[in-house]
Amino acid sequence: MKFRFESLKIALKTALKEWWTKDPFKESAVIAYYAIFALPGLLVVIVSVAGIFFSAKRR
């Protein structure tokens, strides 16, 4: 059991070190920029699908 926790600790430490060297604040800004332009289209799709299921007109 100790081996599992030790290897998990090493893997997390390595992942954090690699993530930090790739300038995470720049990457998060890019993700936020793309999300701003993706959300309106996604909202249109969600409202359209919800309108199909929750329409007042019943067949």
PDB file as gemmi writes it, atoms N, CA and C in Angstrom:
CRYST1    1.000    1.000    1.000  90.00  90.00  90.00 P 1                      
ATOM      1  N   MET A   1       0.817  -1.194   0.000  1.00  0.00           N  
ATOM      2  CA  MET A   1       0.000   0.000   0.000  1.00  0.00           C  
ATOM      3  C   MET A   1       0.862   1.260   0.000  1.00  0.00           C  
ATOM      4  N   LYS A   2       1.982   1.190   0.708  1.00  0.00           N  
ATOM      5  CA  LYS A   2       2.885   2.337   0.756  1.00  0.00           C  
ATOM      6  C   LYS A   2       3.431   2.653  -0.639  1.00  0.00           C  
ATOM      7  N   PHE A   3       3.669   1.609  -1.437  1.00  0.00           N  
ATOM      8  CA  PHE A   3       4.172   1.813  -2.783  1.00  0.00           C  
ATOM      9  C   PHE A   3       3.191   2.624  -3.628  1.00  0.00           C  
ATOM     10  N   ARG A   4       1.922   2.353  -3.475  1.00  0.00           N  
ATOM     11  CA  ARG A   4       0.918   3.088  -4.249  1.00  0.00           C  
ATOM     12  C   ARG A   4       0.928   4.574  -3.910  1.00  0.00           C  
ATOM     13  N   PHE A   5       0.957   4.891  -2.617  1.00  0.00           N  
ATOM     14  CA  PHE A   5       0.936   6.285  -2.215  1.00  0.00           C  
ATOM     15  C   PHE A   5       2.221   6.996  -2.609  1.00  0.00           C  
ATOM     16  N   GLU A   6       3.320   6.306  -2.546  1.00  0.00           N  
ATOM     17  CA  GLU A   6       4.603   6.901  -2.919  1.00  0.00           C  
ATOM     18  C   GLU A   6       4.630   7.203  -4.417  1.00  0.00           C  
ATOM     19  N   SER A   7       4.159   6.264  -5.231  1.00  0.00           N  
ATOM     20  CA  SER A   7       4.154   6.502  -6.677  1.00  0.00           C  
ATOM     21  C   SER A   7       3.150   7.593  -7.049  1.00  0.00           C  
ATOM     22  N   LEU A   8       2.024   7.657  -6.343  1.00  0.00           N  
ATOM     23  CA  LEU A   8       1.051   8.722  -6.584  1.00  0.00           C  
ATOM     24  C   LEU A   8       1.644  10.077  -6.228  1.00  0.00           C  
ATOM     25  N   LYS A   9       2.362  10.122  -5.131  1.00  0.00           N  
ATOM     26  CA  LYS A   9       3.009  11.363  -4.700  1.00  0.00           C  
ATOM     27  C   LYS A   9       4.025  11.831  -5.745  1.00  0.00           C  
ATOM     28  N   ILE A  10       4.815  10.921  -6.262  1.00  0.00           N  
ATOM     29  CA  ILE A  10       5.812  11.261  -7.277  1.00  0.00           C  
ATOM     30  C   ILE A  10       5.132  11.733  -8.561  1.00  0.00           C  
ATOM     31  N   ALA A  11       4.065  11.053  -8.956  1.00  0.00           N  
ATOM     32  CA  ALA A  11       3.352  11.430 -10.180  1.00  0.00           C  
ATOM     33  C   ALA A  11       2.733  12.818 -10.050  1.00  0.00           C  
ATOM     34  N   LEU A  12       2.119  13.104  -8.925  1.00  0.00           N  
ATOM     35  CA  LEU A  12       1.523  14.424  -8.713  1.00  0.00           C  
ATOM     36  C   LEU A  12       2.580  15.519  -8.661  1.00  0.00           C  
ATOM     37  N   LYS A  13       3.686  15.229  -8.024  1.00  0.00           N  
ATOM     38  CA  LYS A  13       4.771  16.212  -7.930  1.00  0.00           C  
ATOM     39  C   LYS A  13       5.334  16.519  -9.324  1.00  0.00           C  
ATOM     40  N   THR A  14       5.518  15.486 -10.135  1.00  0.00           N  
ATOM     41  CA  THR A  14       6.024  15.674 -11.493  1.00  0.00           C  
ATOM     42  C   THR A  14       5.021  16.447 -12.351  1.00  0.00           C  
ATOM     43  N   ALA A  15       3.747  16.097 -12.243  1.00  0.00           N  
ATOM     44  CA  ALA A  15       2.719  16.784 -13.024  1.00  0.00           C  
ATOM     45  C   ALA A  15       2.642  18.260 -12.653  1.00  0.00           C  
ATOM     46  N   LEU A  16       2.707  18.552 -11.355  1.00  0.00           N  
ATOM     47  CA  LEU A  16       2.655  19.946 -10.906  1.00  0.00           C  
ATOM     48  C   LEU A  16       3.868  20.716 -11.392  1.00  0.00           C  
ATOM     49  N   LYS A  17       5.035  20.104 -11.350  1.00  0.00           N  
ATOM     50  CA  LYS A  17       6.247  20.777 -11.809  1.00  0.00           C  
ATOM     51  C   LYS A  17       6.173  21.068 -13.309  1.00  0.00           C  
ATOM     52  N   GLU A  18       5.717  20.110 -14.095  1.00  0.00           N  
ATOM     53  CA  GLU A  18       5.587  20.304 -15.543  1.00  0.00           C  
ATOM     54  C   GLU A  18       4.549  21.372 -15.858  1.00  0.00           C  
ATOM     55  N   TRP A  19       3.421  21.349 -15.146  1.00  0.00           N  
ATOM     56  CA  TRP A  19       2.367  22.331 -15.379  1.00  0.00           C  
ATOM     57  C   TRP A  19       2.861  23.737 -15.058  1.00  0.00           C  
ATOM     58  N   TRP A  20       3.616  23.868 -13.976  1.00  0.00           N  
ATOM     59  CA  TRP A  20       4.085  25.184 -13.564  1.00  0.00           C  
ATOM     60  C   TRP A  20       5.113  25.745 -14.547  1.00  0.00           C  
ATOM     61  N   THR A  21       5.907  24.895 -15.192  1.00  0.00           N  
ATOM     62  CA  THR A  21       6.916  25.388 -16.131  1.00  0.00           C  
ATOM     63  C   THR A  21       6.300  25.869 -17.446  1.00  0.00           C  
ATOM     64  N   LYS A  22       5.050  25.510 -17.716  1.00  0.00           N  
ATOM     65  CA  LYS A  22       4.404  25.903 -18.978  1.00  0.00           C  
ATOM     66  C   LYS A  22       3.556  27.163 -18.835  1.00  0.00           C  
ATOM     67  N   ASP A  23       3.811  27.992 -17.850  1.00  0.00           N  
ATOM     68  CA  ASP A  23       3.128  29.263 -17.612  1.00  0.00           C  
ATOM     69  C   ASP A  23       1.608  29.086 -17.550  1.00  0.00           C  
ATOM     70  N   PRO A  24       1.110  28.572 -16.427  1.00  0.00           N  
ATOM     71  CA  PRO A  24      -0.320  28.251 -16.313  1.00  0.00           C  
ATOM     72  C   PRO A  24      -1.226  29.465 -16.428  1.00  0.00           C  
ATOM     73  N   PHE A  25      -0.743  30.650 -16.092  1.00  0.00           N  
ATOM     74  CA  PHE A  25      -1.598  31.829 -16.156  1.00  0.00           C  
ATOM     75  C   PHE A  25      -1.857  32.238 -17.596  1.00  0.00           C  
ATOM     76  N   LYS A  26      -0.885  32.032 -18.454  1.00  0.00           N  
ATOM     77  CA  LYS A  26      -1.085  32.298 -19.878  1.00  0.00           C  
ATOM     78  C   LYS A  26      -2.068  31.281 -20.473  1.00  0.00           C  
ATOM     79  N   GLU A  27      -1.923  30.043 -20.085  1.00  0.00           N  
ATOM     80  CA  GLU A  27      -2.829  28.998 -20.582  1.00  0.00           C  
ATOM     81  C   GLU A  27      -4.260  29.248 -20.108  1.00  0.00           C  
ATOM     82  N   SER A  28      -4.440  29.675 -18.879  1.00  0.00           N  
ATOM     83  CA  SER A  28      -5.788  29.922 -18.382  1.00  0.00           C  
ATOM     84  C   SER A  28      -6.412  31.118 -19.087  1.00  0.00           C  
ATOM     85  N   ALA A  29      -5.620  32.097 -19.465  1.00  0.00           N  
ATOM     86  CA  ALA A  29      -6.142  33.236 -20.203  1.00  0.00           C  
ATOM     87  C   ALA A  29      -6.621  32.805 -21.584  1.00  0.00           C  
ATOM     88  N   VAL A  30      -5.905  31.910 -22.211  1.00  0.00           N  
ATOM     89  CA  VAL A  30      -6.311  31.406 -23.523  1.00  0.00           C  
ATOM     90  C   VAL A  30      -7.617  30.630 -23.418  1.00  0.00           C  
ATOM     91  N   ILE A  31      -7.742  29.800 -22.402  1.00  0.00           N  
ATOM     92  CA  ILE A  31      -8.970  29.033 -22.209  1.00  0.00           C  
ATOM     93  C   ILE A  31     -10.148  29.970 -21.954  1.00  0.00           C  
ATOM     94  N   ALA A  32      -9.959  30.997 -21.155  1.00  0.00           N  
ATOM     95  CA  ALA A  32     -11.028  31.954 -20.882  1.00  0.00           C  
ATOM     96  C   ALA A  32     -11.420  32.705 -22.156  1.00  0.00           C  
ATOM     97  N   TYR A  33     -10.454  33.074 -22.972  1.00  0.00           N  
ATOM     98  CA  TYR A  33     -10.726  33.782 -24.219  1.00  0.00           C  
ATOM     99  C   TYR A  33     -11.575  32.933 -25.151  1.00  0.00           C  
ATOM    100  N   TYR A  34     -11.231  31.674 -25.311  1.00  0.00           N  
ATOM    101  CA  TYR A  34     -12.013  30.799 -26.183  1.00  0.00           C  
ATOM    102  C   TYR A  34     -13.385  30.503 -25.592  1.00  0.00           C  
ATOM    103  N   ALA A  35     -13.493  30.428 -24.281  1.00  0.00           N  
ATOM    104  CA  ALA A  35     -14.784  30.159 -23.643  1.00  0.00           C  
ATOM    105  C   ALA A  35     -15.762  31.303 -23.881  1.00  0.00           C  
ATOM    106  N   ILE A  36     -15.260  32.528 -23.907  1.00  0.00           N  
ATOM    107  CA  ILE A  36     -16.131  33.682 -24.150  1.00  0.00           C  
ATOM    108  C   ILE A  36     -16.822  33.553 -25.507  1.00  0.00           C  
ATOM    109  N   PHE A  37     -16.117  33.070 -26.497  1.00  0.00           N  
ATOM    110  CA  PHE A  37     -16.700  32.956 -27.829  1.00  0.00           C  
ATOM    111  C   PHE A  37     -17.455  31.655 -28.043  1.00  0.00           C  
ATOM    112  N   ALA A  38     -17.218  30.645 -27.214  1.00  0.00           N  
ATOM    113  CA  ALA A  38     -17.913  29.370 -27.356  1.00  0.00           C  
ATOM    114  C   ALA A  38     -19.244  29.357 -26.615  1.00  0.00           C  
ATOM    115  N   LEU A  39     -19.361  30.095 -25.542  1.00  0.00           N  
ATOM    116  CA  LEU A  39     -20.568  30.043 -24.725  1.00  0.00           C  
ATOM    117  C   LEU A  39     -21.836  30.523 -25.436  1.00  0.00           C  
ATOM    118  N   PRO A  40     -21.828  31.595 -26.218  1.00  0.00           N  
ATOM    119  CA  PRO A  40     -23.075  31.993 -26.881  1.00  0.00           C  
ATOM    120  C   PRO A  40     -23.634  30.915 -27.817  1.00  0.00           C  
ATOM    121  N   GLY A  41     -22.788  30.279 -28.592  1.00  0.00           N  
ATOM    122  CA  GLY A  41     -23.258  29.210 -29.472  1.00  0.00           C  
ATOM    123  C   GLY A  41     -23.787  28.028 -28.694  1.00  0.00           C  
ATOM    124  N   LEU A  42     -23.110  27.679 -27.623  1.00  0.00           N  
ATOM    125  CA  LEU A  42     -23.554  26.582 -26.772  1.00  0.00           C  
ATOM    126  C   LEU A  42     -24.888  26.916 -26.116  1.00  0.00           C  
ATOM    127  N   LEU A  43     -25.063  28.157 -25.719  1.00  0.00           N  
ATOM    128  CA  LEU A  43     -26.317  28.588 -25.111  1.00  0.00           C  
ATOM    129  C   LEU A  43     -27.476  28.498 -26.099  1.00  0.00           C  
ATOM    130  N   VAL A  44     -27.242  28.847 -27.346  1.00  0.00           N  
ATOM    131  CA  VAL A  44     -28.279  28.727 -28.374  1.00  0.00           C  
ATOM    132  C   VAL A  44     -28.701  27.273 -28.541  1.00  0.00           C  
ATOM    133  N   VAL A  45     -27.757  26.375 -28.575  1.00  0.00           N  
ATOM    134  CA  VAL A  45     -28.066  24.947 -28.719  1.00  0.00           C  
ATOM    135  C   VAL A  45     -28.841  24.445 -27.513  1.00  0.00           C  
ATOM    136  N   ILE A  46     -28.424  24.816 -26.315  1.00  0.00           N  
ATOM    137  CA  ILE A  46     -29.096  24.360 -25.093  1.00  0.00           C  
ATOM    138  C   ILE A  46     -30.532  24.886 -25.030  1.00  0.00           C  
ATOM    139  N   VAL A  47     -30.735  26.145 -25.360  1.00  0.00           N  
ATOM    140  CA  VAL A  47     -32.084  26.715 -25.329  1.00  0.00           C  
ATOM    141  C   VAL A  47     -32.967  26.063 -26.391  1.00  0.00           C  
ATOM    142  N   SER A  48     -32.411  25.779 -27.554  1.00  0.00           N  
ATOM    143  CA  SER A  48     -33.190  25.126 -28.612  1.00  0.00           C  
ATOM    144  C   SER A  48     -33.620  23.726 -28.199  1.00  0.00           C  
ATOM    145  N   VAL A  49     -32.718  22.963 -27.643  1.00  0.00           N  
ATOM    146  CA  VAL A  49     -33.047  21.605 -27.204  1.00  0.00           C  
ATOM    147  C   VAL A  49     -34.039  21.653 -26.046  1.00  0.00           C  
ATOM    148  N   ALA A  50     -33.855  22.585 -25.123  1.00  0.00           N  
ATOM    149  CA  ALA A  50     -34.796  22.717 -24.008  1.00  0.00           C  
ATOM    150  C   ALA A  50     -36.173  23.123 -24.519  1.00  0.00           C  
ATOM    151  N   GLY A  51     -36.203  23.948 -25.548  1.00  0.00           N  
ATOM    152  CA  GLY A  51     -37.480  24.353 -26.133  1.00  0.00           C  
ATOM    153  C   GLY A  51     -38.228  23.186 -26.745  1.00  0.00           C  
ATOM    154  N   ILE A  52     -37.514  22.233 -27.280  1.00  0.00           N  
ATOM    155  CA  ILE A  52     -38.158  21.047 -27.849  1.00  0.00           C  
ATOM    156  C   ILE A  52     -38.829  20.242 -26.740  1.00  0.00           C  
ATOM    157  N   PHE A  53     -38.142  20.063 -25.630  1.00  0.00           N  
ATOM    158  CA  PHE A  53     -38.659  19.243 -24.547  1.00  0.00           C  
ATOM    159  C   PHE A  53     -39.684  19.956 -23.669  1.00  0.00           C  
ATOM    160  N   PHE A  54     -39.553  21.257 -23.490  1.00  0.00           N  
ATOM    161  CA  PHE A  54     -40.423  21.984 -22.576  1.00  0.00           C  
ATOM    162  C   PHE A  54     -41.366  22.954 -23.284  1.00  0.00           C  
ATOM    163  N   SER A  55     -41.702  22.704 -24.524  1.00  0.00           N  
ATOM    164  CA  SER A  55     -42.593  23.608 -25.259  1.00  0.00           C  
ATOM    165  C   SER A  55     -43.991  23.540 -24.673  1.00  0.00           C  
ATOM    166  N   ALA A  56     -44.695  24.649 -24.743  1.00  0.00           N  
ATOM    167  CA  ALA A  56     -46.059  24.732 -24.191  1.00  0.00           C  
ATOM    168  C   ALA A  56     -47.045  23.984 -25.089  1.00  0.00           C  
ATOM    169  N   LYS A  57     -46.727  23.873 -26.356  1.00  0.00           N  
ATOM    170  CA  LYS A  57     -47.606  23.173 -27.296  1.00  0.00           C  
ATOM    171  C   LYS A  57     -47.412  21.668 -27.151  1.00  0.00           C  
ATOM    172  N   ARG A  58     -48.455  20.975 -26.770  1.00  0.00           N  
ATOM    173  CA  ARG A  58     -48.394  19.522 -26.611  1.00  0.00           C  
ATOM    174  C   ARG A  58     -49.063  18.871 -27.823  1.00  0.00           C  
ATOM    175  N   ARG A  59     -48.501  17.804 -28.310  1.00  0.00           N  
ATOM    176  CA  ARG A  59     -49.080  17.121 -29.455  1.00  0.00           C  
ATOM    177  C   ARG A  59     -50.026  16.059 -29.025  1.00  0.00           C  
TER     178      ARG A  59                                                      
END                                                                             
